[in-house]
Structures are given as structure tokens and as C-alpha cells.
């Protein structure tokens, strides 16, 4: 099984990353963050979240969602 890279707890990344939360209706809220800039989008697909991270150059993902965290580990994506 592949291992995701982890950034130390409390560390503030100085690069772009995605913050992903799960909405009550089951959709994922994906927020691209880089410095003071943020863009929000919604998707119902875990696959689309993974594709967004890869399209953006494999940027790290910050999430508490267990299914997404496991998928990041499986896909060798960086977790915050």
C-alpha cells in the first residue's frame, strides 16, 4: 500500500492546496487555496476531487473525510 506524505500538524503551508469537506447532502466542497486567493467548487464524486488535485500539479489535500484520506494514501497524494 502506498503511503501519503503528511505535513506536520499546525504547519501553515506556503503553497497551494485543496481543503475538502463533506456537505450534509453528501457532496464534497473543494476549496483551492493559495495565499489570500481561494476558489470554491462542489462535486459529488471522490474521483473528481482526486482529478482536481492531480490537474493542479498534485497539490496537497487538507481534509478530515476518512474515505478521501484513504484514497489519497492509495493514490500517493500528499495530505495536510
C-alpha positions as CSV (number, residue, x, y, z in Angstrom):
1,X,0.0,0.0,0.0
2,X,1.3,3.4,-0.9
3,X,1.9,6.0,1.9
4,X,0.7,9.6,1.6
5,X,3.1,12.3,2.7
6,X,1.9,14.1,5.8
7,X,2.7,17.7,6.7
8,X,3.2,18.4,10.5
9,X,0.1,19.3,12.4
10,X,-0.4,23.0,12.8
11,X,2.0,23.8,9.9
12,X,0.7,26.5,7.6
13,X,1.6,25.6,4.0
14,X,3.0,28.5,2.0
15,X,1.9,26.9,-1.3
16,X,-1.3,26.0,-3.0
17,X,-3.5,23.3,-1.5
18,X,-7.1,22.0,-1.5
19,X,-9.3,22.0,1.6
20,X,-12.1,19.4,1.1
21,X,-15.1,19.0,3.4
22,X,-18.2,16.8,3.1
23,X,-21.5,18.6,2.9
24,X,-24.7,17.3,4.7
25,X,-26.1,16.4,1.3
26,X,-23.0,14.2,0.5
27,X,-21.3,16.5,-1.9
28,X,-17.6,17.4,-1.5
29,X,-16.9,21.1,-1.1
30,X,-13.4,21.7,-2.6
31,X,-11.7,25.0,-1.8
32,X,-8.5,25.8,-3.8
33,X,-6.3,28.0,-1.5
34,X,-3.1,29.8,-2.4
35,X,-2.1,32.8,-0.2
36,X,-5.1,35.1,0.0
37,X,-6.8,33.6,-3.0
38,X,-9.5,30.9,-2.7
39,X,-11.9,29.3,-5.1
40,X,-14.8,27.0,-4.1
41,X,-16.4,24.3,-6.1
42,X,-18.7,21.3,-5.4
43,X,-18.7,17.7,-6.6
44,X,-20.4,14.5,-5.7
45,X,-17.6,12.4,-6.9
46,X,-14.5,11.4,-4.9
47,X,-12.8,10.7,-8.3
48,X,-13.3,14.3,-9.3
49,X,-11.6,15.5,-6.1
50,X,-8.6,13.3,-6.9
51,X,-8.6,14.5,-10.5
52,X,-8.7,18.2,-9.4
53,X,-5.7,17.7,-7.2
54,X,-3.7,15.9,-10.0
55,X,-4.6,18.6,-12.6
56,X,-3.4,21.2,-10.2
57,X,0.0,19.5,-10.1
58,X,-0.6,17.1,-7.3
59,X,-1.1,19.8,-4.7
60,X,-1.8,18.7,-1.1
61,X,-5.2,18.0,0.3
62,X,-6.4,19.1,3.7
63,X,-9.5,17.0,4.8
64,X,-11.0,15.2,7.7
65,X,-13.0,12.9,5.5
66,X,-11.9,9.3,6.1
67,X,-12.8,8.0,2.7
68,X,-10.9,10.8,1.0
69,X,-7.9,10.4,3.3
70,X,-7.7,6.7,2.5
71,X,-8.0,7.4,-1.2
72,X,-5.1,10.0,-1.0
73,X,-3.0,7.3,0.6
74,X,-3.9,4.8,-2.1
75,X,-3.1,7.3,-4.8
76,X,0.1,8.6,-3.2
77,X,-1.2,12.2,-2.8
78,X,0.0,14.5,-0.1
79,X,-2.2,15.1,2.9
80,X,-2.0,18.1,5.2
